[in-house]
Amino acid sequence: MSSQTVQTALSAATPDCPECGGTLDCSGRETHCKNCGLVTDQDQIDRRPAWRTYDQEEQQRTGAPRTATRHDRGLSTNIGSVDSADISPRRRRRLARQRWLHGRAKFDSKRDRNLAHGFGEIRRIASALSESNAVKEQASTLFREAQDKNLLIGRSIEGGAAAAVYAACRCNGLVTMETVADVARCSDSHIWNCYRTFLTELDLPIPVSLPVDWVTRICSDLPFDIAPNIRKRALELAEQATESAEINGRPDGIAAGALYLAGRESDTRLTQAKISETVDLHTKTIRLWFQHIEKHMVE
């Protein structure tokens, strides 16, 4: 498609002047009539996609989409490295210097630099946990809100990033603090401290974790299939434990104890060691909850 054809199509789509019926010029920041000079629109923002070709079959959007996982929403650019033999050493050193200065100029303040460091830590932890992009964006949003409310003052950035990932995972599914702490660059006490602050100040919509939910996850994560009757019996024991006043504690331990008791009742070789490897619990914890459930729930 030639440029003359494109200009003709644009002219045909442009409305006429409401005063004199002349042609409107939309090439600048304002729309005005070429005959009488009437300004019909100003400070226009073109919100359409930016195409790099006029051919409709080859139209492609330029630039990366906006994302909450970057301190600048992903709008900044990078100066890439060029490994070409045609560039002289002096030119190569100059490009390296410009690349370094460009990287420094991305941050307007120390808050932006800390925000970028925290977002990088969030992406690293979420990738290590194989979480989706939605969890990364939600964790980044929580981290940004925490910084805007000055909740990170006196706390480490690594702890705040890990707490944001843990909160986002809790909002979308089941996860333990030990799992997040294993890939974080701080202790679990720092993560708990930041998480409790986020939970109080940000009003996080975190659902209550129930033993029934953990029974389903443990059965799915085991390296072998669980019989339907064992799964059904484990769910019944978990529901009874939830309604019971004598059994109250961590839901994953109760679910593991209920699953082990259900396997033991059906004479299935489901060991405590195999369950502990799946749910990341100690065998003593599973044994403790198994004994509690057997004492109070089984007649």
Disulfide bonds with the S-S distance in Angstrom:
none
